[in-house]
């Protein structure tokens, strides 16, 4: 399992990026919402989408869940 967070600030393309804890692309943690522990990045992205985010995985820390 890994711990995930989503950036509450949208990127220029409208996506909110999901990151695995430890990613070098974290900035101010105040901009993130905890998604908790998940067995996979796809589970974390699905969780974020269920919370209303236009979620996509970070290309650096979870490239298998990065689609746009």
ABEGO torsion letter per residue (X at the ends): XBBBBBBABBBAAGBBBBBBBGBAABBBAAABBBAEBBABAAAAAAAAAAAGBBBBBBAAABAAABAX
